[in-house]
Amino acid sequence: MTLPGLVPPWPVASRVRAFCTLRAGGVSGAPYASLNLATHVGDAPAAVSENRARLRSHLSLPSEPLWLEQVHGTQVLDADRLEGGGRAPADAAVTREAGRVLCVLVADCLPVLLATRSGEAIGVAHAGWRGLAAGVIERTIEALGSAPAELCAWLGPAVSAQHFEVGPEVRAAFLEQHSQAEACFTANARGRWQCDLAGLARQRLQALGVHSVHDSQLCTASDPTRFYSYRRDGQTGRIAALLWMAGEGET
């Protein structure tokens, strides 16, 4: 089984494995066509189950991905301390153990992948504007416990500033914390603002000391062939950004 997807071009140890799905290659029907990986959007459960099985097979995953119950917050799940199965209410996760597959689901929000260059620790974060403003990236890096200078970050596909219009309250929420966030907002003719979500994430990462930041520069809203977009379509599916570490001897 071969699925189309993105592999981040970032300078981390080879044991760090990362993959971001696209919307093609699954069995879901419209409006979720076709590789929807989310169970909470109204898609047929059997279709989602088959799509997830295809993903596991394509990547030869060492375990079931940790499917988070994302709530646009800042809760970070330590996968190494997780007991039992099922979905976990959190918008980020970290691990220092091989074989644990971290995952976030997105359809316009920004997936942020983090890894130490040496491949000793990894983390993922689901960064919509609410979570980003509330500090989900900061909390994830804190949970990793690694020196920020040793971290690399990959910013996956998300809605671009061209397609992300927000009100003045969103801009104010960021400017109250960091004045430099002003550069990520452009006024439009409707008296509102075009918001550069990836730019805001990059600012926060660099302010924390993470200077190896690699941006996919891909817009979900402008590419309906490859990506789902909630802002564009409303009822739609979700792609997944996955991150895990291979064990010793794995190729």
C-alpha atoms as a printed R data frame, in Angstrom:
    type eleno elety resid chain resno       x      y      z
1   ATOM     1    CA   MET     A     1   0.000  0.000  0.000
2   ATOM     2    CA   THR     A     2   1.469  3.345 -1.090
3   ATOM     3    CA   LEU     A     3   0.090  6.643  0.144
4   ATOM     4    CA   PRO     A     4   1.130 10.118 -0.969
5   ATOM     5    CA   GLY     A     5   2.569 12.292  1.759
6   ATOM     6    CA   LEU     A     6   5.194 14.750  2.936
7   ATOM     7    CA   VAL     A     7   8.466 13.925  4.660
8   ATOM     8    CA   PRO     A     8  10.035 16.900  6.464
9   ATOM     9    CA   PRO     A     9  13.495 17.877  5.160
10  ATOM    10    CA   TRP     A    10  14.980 18.706  8.545
11  ATOM    11    CA   PRO     A    11  18.416 17.975 10.068
12  ATOM    12    CA   VAL     A    12  17.579 15.385 12.710
13  ATOM    13    CA   ALA     A    13  18.909 11.898 13.451
14  ATOM    14    CA   SER     A    14  17.792  9.190 11.034
15  ATOM    15    CA   ARG     A    15  15.943  7.347 13.807
16  ATOM    16    CA   VAL     A    16  13.423 10.191 13.886
17  ATOM    17    CA   ARG     A    17  10.630  9.351 11.470
18  ATOM    18    CA   ALA     A    18   8.056 11.901 10.338
19  ATOM    19    CA   PHE     A    19   5.245 11.842  7.801
20  ATOM    20    CA   CYS     A    20   2.349 14.136  6.921
21  ATOM    21    CA   THR     A    21  -0.535 12.622  5.004
22  ATOM    22    CA   LEU     A    22  -2.393 14.180  2.087
23  ATOM    23    CA   ARG     A    23  -6.089 13.692  1.403
24  ATOM    24    CA   ALA     A    24  -5.663 11.087 -1.360
25  ATOM    25    CA   GLY     A    25  -5.334  7.332 -1.028
26  ATOM    26    CA   GLY     A    26  -8.270  6.388  1.178
27  ATOM    27    CA   VAL     A    27 -11.821  5.079  0.940
28  ATOM    28    CA   SER     A    28 -13.913  7.895  2.425
29  ATOM    29    CA   GLY     A    29 -16.596  9.435  0.242
30  ATOM    30    CA   ALA     A    30 -17.432 13.103 -0.226
31  ATOM    31    CA   PRO     A    31 -17.072 15.484  1.552
32  ATOM    32    CA   TYR     A    32 -14.315 13.486  3.284
33  ATOM    33    CA   ALA     A    33 -12.710 12.034  0.154
34  ATOM    34    CA   SER     A    34 -10.591 10.194  0.582
35  ATOM    35    CA   LEU     A    35  -7.963  9.574  3.331
36  ATOM    36    CA   ASN     A    36  -9.810 11.191  6.226
37  ATOM    37    CA   LEU     A    37  -8.214 10.059  9.499
38  ATOM    38    CA   ALA     A    38 -10.561 11.742 11.996
39  ATOM    39    CA   THR     A    39 -13.408  9.991 13.790
40  ATOM    40    CA   HIS     A    40 -15.127 13.175 15.011
41  ATOM    41    CA   VAL     A    41 -16.111 14.844 11.721
42  ATOM    42    CA   GLY     A    42 -19.104 12.702 10.696
43  ATOM    43    CA   ASP     A    43 -17.352 10.265  8.369
44  ATOM    44    CA   ALA     A    44 -18.350  6.595  8.312
45  ATOM    45    CA   PRO     A    45 -16.450  4.790 11.108
46  ATOM    46    CA   ALA     A    46 -15.653  1.858  8.814
47  ATOM    47    CA   ALA     A    47 -14.049  4.206  6.286
48  ATOM    48    CA   VAL     A    48 -11.902  5.908  8.935
49  ATOM    49    CA   SER     A    49 -10.856  2.523 10.296
50  ATOM    50    CA   GLU     A    50  -9.757  1.394  6.831
51  ATOM    51    CA   ASN     A    51  -7.913  4.672  6.214
52  ATOM    52    CA   ARG     A    52  -6.031  4.298  9.485
53  ATOM    53    CA   ALA     A    53  -5.177  0.700  8.622
54  ATOM    54    CA   ARG     A    54  -3.771  1.842  5.281
55  ATOM    55    CA   LEU     A    55  -1.672  4.446  7.042
56  ATOM    56    CA   ARG     A    56  -0.264  1.927  9.510
57  ATOM    57    CA   SER     A    57   0.565 -0.452  6.673
58  ATOM    58    CA   HIS     A    58   2.163  2.162  4.429
59  ATOM    59    CA   LEU     A    59   4.458  3.436  7.177
60  ATOM    60    CA   SER     A    60   4.976  0.067  8.917
61  ATOM    61    CA   LEU     A    61   4.204  1.870 12.143
62  ATOM    62    CA   PRO     A    62   5.543  0.264 15.319
63  ATOM    63    CA   SER     A    63   2.318  1.008 17.210
64  ATOM    64    CA   GLU     A    64  -1.090  2.614 16.852
65  ATOM    65    CA   PRO     A    65  -0.747  6.404 16.618
66  ATOM    66    CA   LEU     A    66  -1.691  8.319 19.744
67  ATOM    67    CA   TRP     A    67  -4.902  9.908 18.514
68  ATOM    68    CA   LEU     A    68  -5.434 12.993 20.664
69  ATOM    69    CA   GLU     A    69  -8.766 14.540 21.538
70  ATOM    70    CA   GLN     A    70  -7.807 18.029 20.361
71  ATOM    71    CA   VAL     A    71  -9.591 20.922 22.066
72  ATOM    72    CA   HIS     A    72  -7.532 23.974 20.983
73  ATOM    73    CA   GLY     A    73  -5.849 24.121 24.366
74  ATOM    74    CA   THR     A    74  -2.341 23.750 25.785
75  ATOM    75    CA   GLN     A    75  -2.461 20.360 27.500
76  ATOM    76    CA   VAL     A    76   0.619 18.274 26.669
77  ATOM    77    CA   LEU     A    77   0.430 14.524 27.008
78  ATOM    78    CA   ASP     A    78   3.542 12.637 28.133
79  ATOM    79    CA   ALA     A    79   3.148  9.476 26.064
80  ATOM    80    CA   ASP     A    80   5.684  7.658 28.225
81  ATOM    81    CA   ARG     A    81   3.376  7.935 31.237
82  ATOM    82    CA   LEU     A    82   0.140  7.142 29.456
83  ATOM    83    CA   GLU     A    83  -1.825  4.252 30.902
84  ATOM    84    CA   GLY     A    84  -4.574  2.451 29.048
85  ATOM    85    CA   GLY     A    85  -5.855  3.104 25.545
86  ATOM    86    CA   GLY     A    86  -8.379  5.383 23.899
87  ATOM    87    CA   ARG     A    87  -8.250  9.019 22.979
88  ATOM    88    CA   ALA     A    88  -6.503 11.454 25.257
89  ATOM    89    CA   PRO     A    89  -7.699 15.085 25.711
90  ATOM    90    CA   ALA     A    90  -4.660 17.134 24.731
91  ATOM    91    CA   ASP     A    91  -3.308 19.262 21.893
92  ATOM    92    CA   ALA     A    92   0.295 18.126 22.113
93  ATOM    93    CA   ALA     A    93   2.334 15.087 23.065
94  ATOM    94    CA   VAL     A    94   5.963 14.197 23.771
95  ATOM    95    CA   THR     A    95   8.015 11.029 24.128
96  ATOM    96    CA   ARG     A    96  11.581  9.884 24.728
97  ATOM    97    CA   GLU     A    97  10.881  6.249 23.927
98  ATOM    98    CA   ALA     A    98  11.161  4.447 20.603
99  ATOM    99    CA   GLY     A    99   8.040  3.016 19.035
100 ATOM   100    CA   ARG     A   100   5.532  5.552 20.344
101 ATOM   101    CA   VAL     A   101   3.795  7.235 17.424
102 ATOM   102    CA   LEU     A   102   2.734 10.812 18.122
103 ATOM   103    CA   CYS     A   103   0.103 12.417 15.916
104 ATOM   104    CA   VAL     A   104  -1.970 15.550 15.387
105 ATOM   105    CA   LEU     A   105  -4.916 15.971 13.023
106 ATOM   106    CA   VAL     A   106  -5.399 19.193 11.079
107 ATOM   107    CA   ALA     A   107  -7.459 20.887  8.380
108 ATOM   108    CA   ASP     A   108  -6.107 24.482  8.505
109 ATOM   109    CA   CYS     A   109  -4.560 24.549 11.985
110 ATOM   110    CA   LEU     A   110  -0.770 24.300 12.057
111 ATOM   111    CA   PRO     A   111   0.924 20.977 12.865
112 ATOM   112    CA   VAL     A   112   4.235 21.595 14.644
113 ATOM   113    CA   LEU     A   113   6.748 18.750 14.857
114 ATOM   114    CA   LEU     A   114   9.717 19.011 17.244
115 ATOM   115    CA   ALA     A   115  12.765 16.789 17.644
116 ATOM   116    CA   THR     A   116  16.207 16.986 19.152
117 ATOM   117    CA   ARG     A   117  18.944 16.776 16.540
118 ATOM   118    CA   SER     A   118  20.250 13.637 18.257
119 ATOM   119    CA   GLY     A   119  16.862 11.931 18.161
120 ATOM   120    CA   GLU     A   120  16.491 11.526 21.907
121 ATOM   121    CA   ALA     A   121  13.149 13.288 22.287
122 ATOM   122    CA   ILE     A   122  10.259 14.305 20.052
123 ATOM   123    CA   GLY     A   123   7.029 16.242 20.364
124 ATOM   124    CA   VAL     A   124   4.021 17.301 18.315
125 ATOM   125    CA   ALA     A   125   1.626 20.202 18.755
126 ATOM   126    CA   HIS     A   126  -1.715 21.173 17.227
127 ATOM   127    CA   ALA     A   127  -1.481 24.943 16.851
128 ATOM   128    CA   GLY     A   128  -4.643 26.757 15.912
129 ATOM   129    CA   TRP     A   129  -4.666 30.431 16.804
130 ATOM   130    CA   ARG     A   130  -6.254 29.817 20.223
131 ATOM   131    CA   GLY     A   131  -3.731 27.195 21.254
132 ATOM   132    CA   LEU     A   132  -0.860 29.180 19.799
133 ATOM   133    CA   ALA     A   133  -1.865 32.329 21.691
134 ATOM   134    CA   ALA     A   134  -2.375 30.344 24.903
135 ATOM   135    CA   GLY     A   135   1.113 28.822 24.717
136 ATOM   136    CA   VAL     A   136   0.834 25.315 23.295
137 ATOM   137    CA   ILE     A   137   4.304 25.534 21.717
138 ATOM   138    CA   GLU     A   138   5.844 26.813 24.935
139 ATOM   139    CA   ARG     A   139   4.199 24.037 26.957
140 ATOM   140    CA   THR     A   140   5.355 21.374 24.500
141 ATOM   141    CA   ILE     A   141   8.979 22.503 24.631
142 ATOM   142    CA   GLU     A   142   8.805 22.677 28.413
143 ATOM   143    CA   ALA     A   143   7.495 19.098 28.511
144 ATOM   144    CA   LEU     A   144  10.288 17.900 26.224
145 ATOM   145    CA   GLY     A   145  12.847 19.091 28.757
146 ATOM   146    CA   SER     A   146  15.530 19.551 26.092
147 ATOM   147    CA   ALA     A   147  17.607 22.645 25.433
148 ATOM   148    CA   PRO     A   148  15.769 24.716 22.799
149 ATOM   149    CA   ALA     A   149  19.005 25.211 20.872
150 ATOM   150    CA   GLU     A   150  19.139 21.431 20.358
151 ATOM   151    CA   LEU     A   151  15.655 21.294 18.856
152 ATOM   152    CA   CYS     A   152  14.536 21.335 15.246
153 ATOM   153    CA   ALA     A   153  10.984 22.267 14.266
154 ATOM   154    CA   TRP     A   154   8.903 21.547 11.197
155 ATOM   155    CA   LEU     A   155   5.799 23.586 10.418
156 ATOM   156    CA   GLY     A   156   3.418 21.546  8.302
157 ATOM   157    CA   PRO     A   157   0.592 22.557  5.943
158 ATOM   158    CA   ALA     A   158  -1.806 25.139  7.360
159 ATOM   159    CA   VAL     A   159  -4.069 27.952  6.236
160 ATOM   160    CA   SER     A   160  -1.983 30.828  4.875
161 ATOM   161    CA   ALA     A   161  -2.423 34.506  5.662
162 ATOM   162    CA   GLN     A   162  -4.110 35.033  2.297
163 ATOM   163    CA   HIS     A   163  -7.009 32.797  3.376
164 ATOM   164    CA   PHE     A   164  -7.053 33.347  7.143
165 ATOM   165    CA   GLU     A   165  -9.129 36.392  8.063
166 ATOM   166    CA   VAL     A   166  -9.517 37.169 11.772
167 ATOM   167    CA   GLY     A   167 -11.057 39.871 13.920
168 ATOM   168    CA   PRO     A   168  -9.247 42.492 15.987
169 ATOM   169    CA   GLU     A   169  -9.597 40.377 19.131
170 ATOM   170    CA   VAL     A   170  -7.307 37.716 17.661
171 ATOM   171    CA   ARG     A   171  -4.647 40.263 16.772
172 ATOM   172    CA   ALA     A   172  -4.943 41.829 20.236
173 ATOM   173    CA   ALA     A   173  -4.488 38.442 21.920
174 ATOM   174    CA   PHE     A   174  -1.069 38.076 20.294
175 ATOM   175    CA   LEU     A   175   0.092 41.690 20.538
176 ATOM   176    CA   GLU     A   176  -0.626 41.744 24.275
177 ATOM   177    CA   GLN     A   177   2.058 39.086 24.676
178 ATOM   178    CA   HIS     A   178   4.582 39.919 21.942
179 ATOM   179    CA   SER     A   179   4.708 43.249 20.136
180 ATOM   180    CA   GLN     A   180   6.612 41.696 17.224
181 ATOM   181    CA   ALA     A   181   3.464 39.707 16.372
182 ATOM   182    CA   GLU     A   182   2.241 42.832 14.592
183 ATOM   183    CA   ALA     A   183   4.303 41.783 11.571
184 ATOM   184    CA   CYS     A   184   2.083 38.706 11.163
185 ATOM   185    CA   PHE     A   185  -1.143 40.668 10.685
186 ATOM   186    CA   THR     A   186  -2.128 42.635  7.583
187 ATOM   187    CA   ALA     A   187  -5.196 44.875  7.503
188 ATOM   188    CA   ASN     A   188  -7.766 44.144  4.786
189 ATOM   189    CA   ALA     A   189 -10.487 46.233  3.151
190 ATOM   190    CA   ARG     A   190 -13.150 44.817  5.494
191 ATOM   191    CA   GLY     A   191 -11.618 46.269  8.614
192 ATOM   192    CA   ARG     A   192 -10.305 42.884  9.676
193 ATOM   193    CA   TRP     A   193  -6.906 41.185  9.530
194 ATOM   194    CA   GLN     A   194  -5.130 38.518  7.495
195 ATOM   195    CA   CYS     A   195  -3.223 36.340  9.963
196 ATOM   196    CA   ASP     A   196   0.057 34.533  9.273
197 ATOM   197    CA   LEU     A   197  -0.297 31.525 11.560
198 ATOM   198    CA   ALA     A   198   3.017 29.951 10.585
199 ATOM   199    CA   GLY     A   199   4.776 33.281 11.059
200 ATOM   200    CA   LEU     A   200   3.411 33.572 14.593
201 ATOM   201    CA   ALA     A   201   4.616 30.049 15.394
202 ATOM   202    CA   ARG     A   202   8.050 30.815 13.959
203 ATOM   203    CA   GLN     A   203   8.317 33.937 16.122
204 ATOM   204    CA   ARG     A   204   7.487 32.002 19.256
205 ATOM   205    CA   LEU     A   205   9.909 29.207 18.479
206 ATOM   206    CA   GLN     A   206  12.743 31.630 17.830
207 ATOM   207    CA   ALA     A   207  11.924 33.617 20.974
208 ATOM   208    CA   LEU     A   208  12.261 30.367 22.929
209 ATOM   209    CA   GLY     A   209  15.660 29.665 21.376
210 ATOM   210    CA   VAL     A   210  14.618 27.210 18.656
211 ATOM   211    CA   HIS     A   211  16.440 28.542 15.600
212 ATOM   212    CA   SER     A   212  16.279 25.488 13.325
213 ATOM   213    CA   VAL     A   213  12.746 26.060 12.024
214 ATOM   214    CA   HIS     A   214  11.696 24.519  8.728
215 ATOM   215    CA   ASP     A   215   8.444 25.741  7.177
216 ATOM   216    CA   SER     A   216   6.615 23.635  4.584
217 ATOM   217    CA   GLN     A   217   5.077 26.884  3.245
218 ATOM   218    CA   LEU     A   218   2.056 24.889  2.097
219 ATOM   219    CA   CYS     A   219  -1.444 26.332  2.321
220 ATOM   220    CA   THR     A   220  -4.318 23.977  3.015
221 ATOM   221    CA   ALA     A   221  -7.024 26.402  1.886
222 ATOM   222    CA   SER     A   222  -5.545 27.052 -1.549
223 ATOM   223    CA   ASP     A   223  -4.939 23.408 -2.528
224 ATOM   224    CA   PRO     A   224  -8.182 21.354 -2.467
225 ATOM   225    CA   THR     A   225  -6.550 18.508 -4.395
226 ATOM   226    CA   ARG     A   226  -4.029 17.716 -1.652
227 ATOM   227    CA   PHE     A   227  -5.485 19.153  1.560
228 ATOM   228    CA   TYR     A   228  -8.631 19.381  3.618
229 ATOM   229    CA   SER     A   229  -9.608 22.889  4.720
230 ATOM   230    CA   TYR     A   230 -12.258 23.652  7.305
231 ATOM   231    CA   ARG     A   231 -12.330 27.327  6.363
232 ATOM   232    CA   ARG     A   232 -12.780 26.502  2.708
233 ATOM   233    CA   ASP     A   233 -15.238 23.607  2.926
234 ATOM   234    CA   GLY     A   234 -16.780 23.498  6.399
235 ATOM   235    CA   GLN     A   235 -17.624 19.796  6.647
236 ATOM   236    CA   THR     A   236 -14.431 17.990  5.687
237 ATOM   237    CA   GLY     A   237 -11.799 15.471  6.757
238 ATOM   238    CA   ARG     A   238  -8.437 15.754  8.493
239 ATOM   239    CA   ILE     A   239  -4.873 14.959  7.497
240 ATOM   240    CA   ALA     A   240  -2.370 13.664 10.040
241 ATOM   241    CA   ALA     A   241   1.166 14.725 10.941
242 ATOM   242    CA   LEU     A   242   2.970 11.801 12.581
243 ATOM   243    CA   LEU     A   243   6.259 11.559 14.441
244 ATOM   244    CA   TRP     A   244   8.049  8.617 16.058
245 ATOM   245    CA   MET     A   245  11.499  7.218 16.811
246 ATOM   246    CA   ALA     A   246  12.779  3.921 15.437
247 ATOM   247    CA   GLY     A   247  14.399  1.444 17.795
248 ATOM   248    CA   GLU     A   248  17.974  0.253 17.617
249 ATOM   249    CA   GLY     A   249  18.685 -1.792 14.522
250 ATOM   250    CA   GLU     A   250  15.566 -0.620 12.663
251 ATOM   251    CA   THR     A   251  16.087  0.660  9.132
